[in-house]
Amino acid sequence: MITITGTNSGQPWTWQSWYAANPAGISEVVPGAVYGIHDQVTFGDGVTATVFQSCNEMVWFDDGMTFNLTEQATLALGELAGDWGINGSFWSLGPAASWLLMAYLDTSVFNVYASRLHIRTNNRTQFYGGQITILNSVLSSIFHEGGINDRAGFYFYSPCESLVLRKVRIENALVLSLSLTPDSFEQIHCHRCYNGVAANSADVTVQGVELTSCDVELIQTGLAACLEVDNPQTPIQTVAIGSNDPAARVVELFDCLIEARDESGAAVASALVTLRQSHVVAYDSTVYRCRVSHTSDTFYADLAAGYWVVDSEIENAPPWRAAMAYVADQYDGGIFNGASGLLTNGEGLALWNDQTPRIPARRWTTTSEWQERWVYTLTIAKAGYESLAISSIDFDRPRRWRIPLSCYRPRALPCGPSVGSAVSGAFV
């Protein structure tokens, strides 16, 4: 066992400085650059403040050898310059079993800057505590062509004190599994993973994720929990849900900024903006739209009661509509009011994000991954202006909508352009 404690005369330990003082279990292949680790490594003793940094190094752990952090220990791969990592390192490990890199810790710190943490076997890397920051780095595994159990996964659990993931690429891994919502989750790219992002039995929100060449892109592992995916960078194609509990779900939302403008282009203050949602499902080769609030969550009873109606406008619409099936908790209601600045929907209540409401687009539930999609009707009203209504709006990406409103004029007066079916806003 290699136990690294304290500091090097007030400076962080490095592999070069530690090897010079304690060479047991370490090979220095290229001084200051390439090291082989032949034993288990523990950073800290649980009491002593310990700081270790690895910059511009290739570090190879023998098969079966790993490392872990204790309380009061700080380990950094690379270094931080502004909000970007530089001088990163490449650490390669071949754990013989699932391993705990950090376990139920409060004061341990693991920072990964401009670096790669690579797992050569199919055993999971687990973070059960501490403060974790990973910036412009790569977490990777080897794809052994053996299916679901032949790649390593990266698991972050709720005991983590903080979790920051920005500009991180997950490649060839089993999964990026989260049982907590990261403090920051930006520009995450999962590529060639068996599963992309998984919510591990907890409500989790991720933003702006990019998912490419993944067998299953999003996983909700069960229980009454929600995986909320805001503004995904790539279209969601495949979802898996581990429970038939209606509260176990995956939800996709997009930002929508609605701006009312007058004929000169100036903002129209205090315009009443209402966005109403309708639920669309396919049943028995017919497309239905829900037009009233439900008193029951049973589709067949509601259908018989007339709560669902055939919508001829969308009956022959794009293919995704034909693939949908019924899910519970359908209703139709005003969900956005510009005066209150609140967005409400079937997923609860959400505040504006930088004055931009976030609109639910799709929801998946049950182990059959039934999909529901919402379509919307937008109305804008303001005293002294002609009202505007636009229907059958789909959300498949973030929107910024600038809506021109025309002043209302008595018919006896010359009238400028009318805002109606001939003049509408444009999504940009």
Steps between C-alpha positions, in 0.01 A plus 500: 500500500625846403362762741572859401453759775569866564677727254849539361628789713173686446477413131282225349659161473563381144593156377852622443543648849329208676706245306821680596409468868302171496574286194337177625225372270572756225703491179628823349512421128560858384584745781218751548295345220425123511440291813394142571306431820527147638298522823178646640521876557321697773517878502485619863464328835161646591650764730798670336436765233643342185548657157613314186517625140574325172576714194611393152548139606412151382425284807440126455356299789569126486196276447302483824658815647290812565506814712265664748470821702444543874377800699718813475657380173509700176600336171525697175567373150609803300456855620243774470556819301194723521206268435699266275737215577859485374803267534289190537607141567395155379436241775423143392362237742389138476293438815422136577160594650276800547693757700423796721712796402334711772278357775269699730740790531440869564841664470674302226542679167553342159566740211549384143616771259579439131572135584389146422402234753499169311367166626636191322256248650122477528479593869317810614666811643292635790491838669321482836598833650734797499521801271549412134579734210568370150571759228583454128604141565426145386368204698549190287495122493590222257216366286553124511220416250343281766175686564361676805745358755815554298556869565572700813248753626541821700262530796440815707289449813302740720753504791723717276530844660526672162526393137607724211517352149582742218627429152540130579505216249391151609609243244483121459346477848210299632323809634522839668281426803374775730308472825517875555458810284848645436571850626612572144440283192607667176612375158506131593548263206437126537638315198487129419368414845273203558276735700538876483371672816317313777299632794581254776179485708489875568366816337775626271515801267761531224540778247637516148620140481622362166443128436658329200532132401350380831299177507252656746531873550303562820426266792261548791580207728172488689311619808296819501774718352542726199789546259452850359700580187509870415603624156669181375748570221404189302153353438400239758438170325519222760376496861479222760296512822524242776159538666131516413445756774352805315735722699802324348553702186733677260403853398644718224472880527615793286553868573255736335546875504188686383542868415206722400602793277307795360514623140818696568674196650483625858404260778133498601493521878258291708355306209299201622666193352321169543634166384247218519591137458316210345602138537518284192486120499443223249244228571353240265662666195338833585665814632323671790546832666387578855297819511368516857625429849470141611315369800657156457839363398339211311526557128210277397254655744609848398467407135145377558423820691614710207812646657705381203401607149629407155718780369478509123775762483762257623354161408735473203788688658865391548587139594572565868130546564418148383760354736350653814286324756290614792654606830319606814439849643384668179360848519471824311564831666662841478860440600677827439390847597727790415367707788591248769827377353424142592488181301272225624441163341440135577852478641435761770608862524815650354625858523636695208859429405655840429154622399462204265223251576576133443231312309433123527519333160485123561457255784570125519352267762469128587731218401346515152642855472165642389553843356278803537560821311352839566387752238421860589284798416652844562290812554622856564265778609558864591260791523531716188645216289348232285507162672698216345449125519728231353410133536660156453846601625753220550815540708799302378775749582544824700299784352521876495178641363462870414132573449391820317180658632309764307325790664123474498339769281130576442390394155439861398872575533778389266632167627848359476585134468269272694640232725315179435541199280695701242752652743662289763812476708792288394695243699873571495 
